[in-house]
Amino acid sequence: VKSVLTAAGNLKLKYPEESEDILMLRSITDVNLPKFLSHDLPLFKGIISDLFPGISLPEPDYDILLTAIKENSFKLNL
């Protein structure tokens, strides 16, 4: 629980205008999703949809990350 609250606090500092429902959902997902096996994901997503009905997370923007990966891969001949 502490790690979820810490993540939510960090997200609130980074995105002060964002809805708290979205920030809490993002922090719960970010903290817990990596711990689950693939066959546990449907159950987790079901629980999340019950806790946060009608709330969907916006897709993360990975453009800067992907550009940096491509540039460095090219530099290292990977």
N, C-alpha and C positions, 0 to 999 in steps of 0.2 A: 504494500500500500504506500509506503514511504517513497519508493522509487516512482510510482505513478504521480504522486503529489508533487514531487520534485520536478519531474518532467513537465507537468501541467504548469507549474510556476515559471519554469524557464520559457515555455511557449507563450505564456501570458506576458512576460517581459518583452519577448521578441515581437509578438503580435498583439499589442494592447487593444486594438479595435475589433479583433476577431471574437466571434460568439464563444462563450464559455462552454457550451455544449460541444462545439467542434473541437475546441482545445482539449477538453477532457477526453473525448473520443479518440483524438489523435494520440494523446499521451498513453491511454490504456492500450491502444493498438501497438504503438511503438515499443512499449515496455514488454508486453506479453506475447505478441505474435512470434518473435524469434524463438520463443521457448517451446512452441508447439510442433508436433509432428504433422505431416501433411493430412493424415486422416482425422486429426483433431480440429482442423481449420473450419469445416462446416459447422461444428458444434459451437466454436468460438464466435463465428460470424452470426449464428443464430442467437446466441446470448447477447451479443452487442446490438443486434437489431431489436431485441426485446427491451434492452435498457435505453436505447436511443432511437425510438421509432421515428421514421421520416427524416432522420439526419444522415446525410452522406458526406463523406470526406471529399474535399476537392483533390484532384489528381496533383501529385507533387511535380514541380517543374525541375527537370533534370538537365536542361539545356546547357547550363554552365559546366556542370559536372561532365557531361558527355563530351563537350568540346575540349575540356582539359584532358580527359582520358585519350581522346583521339590525337591531340597534339603531342602528348608525351609518348604515346605508343609509336607515333611516326618518328619522333626524335630518337627513340631507343630501337628502332627497326623491329618492332614487334608485330 
